């Protein structure tokens, strides 16, 4: 059997959702009025920023790979006798 107490949380939850939705609409309206339209964050803007960040990371990876390949192709030269001090070295 359903009582008034059982039905109350559903009503409170519905009212809470309505209040939250109205508050979100109010915040969005105020944001659009106060902030320049081009500066408002959108899903499209967030996606574009993520694409640009991915491209920058890929370019940095490619540059590092190229540097490693060049180092492997031309290894650093070591002296023939590494224990012998250099002539111009000062102590």
N, C-alpha and C positions, 0 to 999 in steps of 0.2 A: 504494500500500500504506500502510496506517495503522500508525503506531507508537505506543508509549506516550507519547512526547514530544508527538505531535500531539493526543492525547486529554487531556493534562494541563491546558491552558488552559481547556477547557470545564468541567472539574471545579472548578478554582480560581474561575472566574467564577460558577459555581453556588453555591459555598461563600460567596463574597463577597456575592452577592445575599442569601443566607440570613442572613448576619451583619448586613448593613445593614437588612434587614426586621426582624430581631429587635431591633436597637438602636432603630429607629424606634418599634416597639411599646413597648419599655421606656421611652423618653422620653415617649411619650404617656401611659402609665400613671402615671409619676412626676408629670407635669404635672397630670394630673387629681387626683392625691392631694394635691399641694402647693398648687395654685392653685384659687381658687374656680371652680366650674363656669361661672358667668356671665362670667368674665373670660377664658375660653379662646377663642382666635380660631378661628372656623370659616368655611367658605365662605359660609354663610348670613349670618353677621355681617359678613364682608367685603363681601358684595353689598349689604347694608343700608347700611353706611357709604358705599359708592360712590353709592348712590341718594340719600342725604342730601346728599352733597357736590355731586352734579349739581343737585339742587334749589336748593341755596344759590347755586351759580354762576348758575343760570337767574334766580333772584330778583335777584341783583346786576346781571346783564345787563339785566333789565327796568327796574330802577331807573335805571341809566345811560341807557338808551334814553329813558325818560320825562324825565330831566333834559335831554338833548340836544334832545328835541322842544320842551320849554318854552323853552329858550334860542333855538331857531330861530324859535319863534312870537313871542317878545318879545326882539328883539336888544337888546344894551346901547345906551344912549343916549350919543352922543358930543357934546362941546360944539360949538357952531357955529364958533367960532374957536379951534382947539386950540393955536395959538401964543401966545395971550394968556394970561398967568398968572392964576391965581385970585386974588381979592381977599384972601382970608384966608390965603394961603400965606405961610409964613415962610422966609427964606433963611438 
